[in-house]
Amino acid sequence: MHTGDAMRDMQPLLDNAGRNIVVDCTRLAYVSSSALRAFLLLRKKSRASGGRITIHGMRDDVKQVFIISGFLGLFDFE
């Protein structure tokens, strides 16, 4: 997910943030700080509406960014 694309790509999810959402990250090879912000905003909006975010298929090297940034405990992973 490139810096300029993060919010645009997640907008449909943000529009449905009250639901339980599974984000398919099997093709995600890189996560920028903008993408991390988008994930955090998605979590915030979803939780405010009673929803949950589950991240599916994230590669270990991308997951390391979530670990380093302290985001690992904020999401469910499968």
C-alpha positions as CSV (number, residue, x, y, z in Angstrom):
1,M,0.0,0.0,0.0
2,H,1.6,3.2,-1.1
3,T,1.5,6.4,0.8
4,G,-1.0,8.2,-1.4
5,D,-3.2,5.1,-1.8
6,A,-3.8,4.1,1.8
7,M,-6.8,6.2,2.6
8,R,-8.3,5.9,-0.8
9,D,-8.0,2.1,-0.7
10,M,-9.5,1.9,2.8
11,Q,-12.3,4.3,2.2
12,P,-14.9,1.6,1.4
13,L,-14.0,-0.1,4.7
14,L,-14.2,3.2,6.5
15,D,-17.7,3.7,5.1
16,N,-18.7,0.4,6.6
17,A,-16.7,0.7,9.8
18,G,-19.6,-0.4,12.1
19,R,-19.4,-3.9,10.8
20,N,-16.9,-6.7,11.5
21,I,-14.4,-6.3,8.8
22,V,-11.7,-8.7,7.5
23,V,-8.9,-6.9,5.7
24,D,-7.1,-9.3,3.2
25,C,-3.4,-8.4,3.3
26,T,-2.1,-11.4,1.4
27,R,-0.9,-9.1,-1.4
28,L,0.5,-6.4,0.9
29,A,4.2,-6.2,0.5
30,Y,4.9,-2.9,2.3
31,V,3.1,-0.7,4.8
32,S,3.9,3.0,5.0
33,S,3.2,5.3,7.9
34,S,0.2,6.6,6.0
35,A,-1.1,3.0,5.7
36,L,-0.6,2.5,9.5
37,R,-2.6,5.7,10.1
38,A,-5.4,4.3,7.8
39,F,-5.4,1.0,9.8
40,L,-5.6,3.0,13.0
41,L,-8.4,5.2,11.8
42,L,-10.3,2.1,10.6
43,R,-9.9,0.5,14.0
44,K,-11.1,3.7,15.8
45,K,-14.2,4.1,13.6
46,S,-15.0,0.4,13.7
47,R,-14.8,0.2,17.5
48,A,-16.8,3.3,18.0
49,S,-19.6,1.6,16.1
50,G,-19.2,-1.8,17.8
51,G,-17.4,-3.5,15.0
52,R,-14.1,-5.4,14.8
53,I,-11.2,-5.5,12.5
54,T,-9.5,-8.8,11.6
55,I,-6.4,-8.8,9.4
56,H,-6.0,-11.9,7.2
57,G,-2.9,-13.2,5.5
58,M,-0.3,-10.6,6.5
59,R,3.2,-11.6,5.6
60,D,5.7,-11.9,8.5
61,D,7.9,-9.0,7.3
62,V,4.9,-6.7,7.1
63,K,3.7,-7.9,10.5
64,Q,7.1,-6.8,11.9
65,V,6.1,-3.2,11.1
66,F,3.0,-3.7,13.2
67,I,5.1,-5.2,16.0
68,I,7.6,-2.4,16.0
69,S,5.0,0.3,15.8
70,G,3.0,-1.3,18.7
71,F,0.0,-2.0,16.5
72,L,0.1,-5.8,16.9
73,G,-2.2,-5.9,19.9
74,L,-4.7,-3.5,18.3
75,F,-5.9,-6.0,15.7
76,D,-7.0,-9.6,15.4
77,F,-4.8,-11.6,13.0
78,E,-5.6,-14.8,11.2
